[in-house]
Amino acid sequence: MPNQPLPLPTKKHLVATRRAILLGVFAIALLLAYGLLRFPSVLTASPTGVRSLIGDCIILVIYALVGWSGPLIANRIHPRSCA
């Protein structure tokens, strides 16, 4: 088999990647909210409860930013992928 370069992703694949990452962020946010509703003592049982919640929210924001801008950056790196 000759060595052929891998095909670049199409614009549809970039949009699908963006949606999949953002759907994952939304699912994690729902699970986090469910956990807080199911076990509200998590915030008060330990002195780091609120700090942990803030850290989780910051991670979700970072994931959302990567999910939103990642495919756009990939498109700038490989502009042929939109052809």
C-alpha positions in Angstrom: 0.0 0.0 0.0 1.5 3.4 -0.9 1.8 6.0 1.7 -1.1 8.4 1.1 -1.8 11.5 3.3 -4.9 11.2 5.5 -7.8 13.2 4.2 -8.5 16.5 5.9 -11.8 16.8 7.7 -14.7 18.6 5.9 -16.5 21.5 7.2 -19.4 19.2 8.2 -16.9 17.2 10.4 -15.7 20.4 12.1 -19.3 21.5 12.9 -20.1 18.0 14.1 -17.0 18.1 16.4 -18.1 21.5 17.7 -21.6 20.2 18.5 -20.3 17.0 20.1 -18.0 18.9 22.5 -20.6 21.4 23.4 -23.2 18.6 23.9 -20.7 16.9 26.3 -20.2 20.2 28.2 -24.0 20.5 28.5 -24.3 16.9 29.7 -21.6 17.4 32.3 -23.3 20.6 33.5 -26.6 18.7 33.9 -24.9 16.0 35.9 -23.2 18.6 38.1 -26.6 20.3 38.7 -28.2 17.0 39.4 -25.5 16.1 41.9 -26.0 19.4 43.7 -29.8 18.8 43.8 -29.4 15.2 44.9 -26.7 15.9 47.5 -26.9 19.5 48.6 -24.7 18.9 51.7 -21.7 18.6 49.3 -21.4 22.4 49.5 -21.6 22.6 53.3 -20.1 19.3 54.5 -16.5 20.3 53.7 -14.7 23.6 53.7 -13.7 23.2 50.1 -17.2 22.4 48.7 -17.8 25.9 47.2 -14.2 26.0 45.9 -14.7 22.7 44.2 -17.9 23.8 42.6 -16.2 27.0 41.3 -13.3 24.9 39.9 -15.8 22.6 38.2 -17.5 25.5 36.6 -14.2 27.0 35.4 -13.3 23.7 33.8 -16.7 23.6 32.0 -16.1 27.1 30.7 -12.7 26.1 29.4 -14.2 23.0 27.7 -16.9 25.2 26.2 -14.4 27.7 24.8 -12.3 24.9 23.3 -15.4 23.3 21.8 -16.5 26.6 20.4 -13.2 27.9 19.0 -11.3 24.6 18.5 -12.9 23.8 15.1 -12.5 27.4 13.9 -8.8 27.3 14.8 -8.4 23.9 13.0 -10.1 25.5 10.0 -7.6 28.3 9.9 -4.7 25.9 10.1 -6.1 23.7 7.3 -8.2 26.0 5.1 -8.5 23.3 2.5 -10.8 21.4 4.8 -13.7 23.7 3.8 -13.4 23.0 0.1 
